[in-house]
Amino acid sequence: MTIVLTPYWQDGVQKLKSSPRPPPKPAHGLTPPVLDDDVHVTRCLAQLRSKTSGLEKYIYLSMLKHENEEMFYKLCLENMAEFTPIIYTPTVGEACQKWSHIYRRPEGMYISIKDKGKIMSVLKNWPKVNDARISVVTDGSRILGLGDLGVNGMGISIGKLSLYIAGAGIRPSSTIPICLDLGTNTHKYLDDPLYLGARHNRVPEKEMTEFMDEFMHAMSVVYPKLLIQFEDFSTDNAFRYLERYRNQYPLFNDDIQGTGAVVLSGFLNAAKLSSAASGQPLTSHRILFFGAGSAGVGVAMQLMSFFTLQGLSEKEARERIWLVDSQGLVFDARGKLAEHKKYFSRKDYSGPQITDLLDIISYVKPTALLGLSTTPNAFGPSVLQTMAALNPRPIIFSLSNPVHLSECSFTDAVQHTNGTVLFASGSPFPEQRHLGKMLYPGQGNNMYIFPGLGLGAILARAKQVTDSMVEASSLGLADALTADERKDDLLYPRIERIREISAFIAKEVIRAAQKANVDRSTDLRAMSDSELLAFVNSKMWNPTL
């Protein structure tokens, strides 16, 4: 590929930026005589908008990405707010459920339990081994809030990597979507003649761990510069394999750490607005989690940082967080608990089990209610009204994906709090006009975090992804709001600025990696912040159309 050197100015000095030359156009006669790139952009967008369902749009964009990758990402970058709900949540959920029926061509790698003992040789079949820098790996066991989808979960790995490319300029050739086929416990897929995966139940924990040990070692040997993102593993396995490998390999779990980071960022901004309305200090916030799976506990762990940043001890921070699971309030005296819930289990309550959410709210009196339960409409009118009665500006984060599993809609949250709500969700909701003022919902989507976190880790060549790097990504996002966005009480920046946001986050992540002494690109340490930010931007891939 030909490299083009383009001049640009930095600090009054002219420098040269290298970029690949666009691929040559087809020979004369192989395209229509007046095919114009700019007009073709309009044509492709019109074709997309002519589709009548989200799934049809998803299929069209998958085809476009395969046939004309440059066009796909050009359109994506220019229409982020429109494209994100199609290539990721909520539409990707339906695409995963129907993956075996809409499958058209190979994309990504499927590593099966039958490959155990020879995983390394399978990984070497990837056509761009030397380019590999990032992989999103799922076993399909807990896709969004949709359950065990088996190999149909591949759509999540592909979608996440599309967002790495669009959101942070990761080169398309450096990405590897991977789905681990360890079976599925969902019998409708086992009975589906079109199902693309192994037709047996999930393998036992011991066999899976042996497989994962071999897989992770093989990945580190075949792709020595690779960052791994674990995605949508079942709750126990998400925690198990994050802890097992995080100090051996450069990896993170987006459900535990990415979700926690993006929620922490939005919560920082919401808490300031809420405290300004109540006159109470930031240390007085009380957070109630409705949902205690891997995402819920991961977010709770990350929100500990909110309180420790205000000067509280770890013990004091933990005391300001409550969990609710399917059996109600989580507390020690109720009996045996799953390991991941024990840290936040209440030691200061020993009464009868409280199962009703309204009763729990009355007992805890939270300033913030966070939903990660995949229980639709769990935050009904009475719950929202009670939160508004307790707080001048209640914080309601309805974070379950996709939309139909959200604990409440933005419309309901506005209506039943009389417009006082500070709201964020996992999937997009439209803005609402209330009493003559336009109100904007925050979308606490991980895509604000993981592209910049991944880019920073890759550029730093981090040996591992530390908690401080994840926290840096969160604080970077919280600080990324413009003056106009703060004026509109936004909790998150507008998604159209994702490249700018990701570059800033990547810079912060690199600095955190340096402080933790896990960076291998030590030459970056000598750069000033402005030089480092310019370096990050120079490494972002852009479509050349």
ABEGO torsion letter per residue (X at the ends): XBBBBBBBBBGGBBBBBBBBBBBBBBBBGABBAABBAAAAAAAAAAAAAABABAAAAAAAAAAAAAABAAAAAAAAAAAAAAAAAAABOAAAAAAAAAAAAABABBBEBBBBAAABGAAAAAAAABABAAABABBBBBAGABBEAAEBAEAAAAAAAAAAAAAAAAAAGBBAAABBBBBBBAEBABAAAAABAABABBBBBBBBAAAAAAAAAAAAAAAAAABAABBBBBBGBBAAAAAAAAAAAAAABBBBBAAAAAAAAAAAAAAAAAAAAAAAAAGBBAAABBBBBBEABAAAAAAAAAAAAAAAAAGBBAAAAAAABBBBBAAEBBBAAAEBBBAAAAAABBAABABBBBABAAAAAAAAGBABBBBAAGBBGABBAAAAAAAAAABABBBBBBABOBAAABABBAAAAAAAAGGABBBBBABBBBBBBBGGBBBBBBBBBAAAAAAAAAAAAAAAGBABBBAAAAAAAAAAAAAABBAAAAAAGBABBBAAAAAAAAAAAAAAAAAAAAAAGABABAAAAABBAAAAAAAAAAABBBBAX
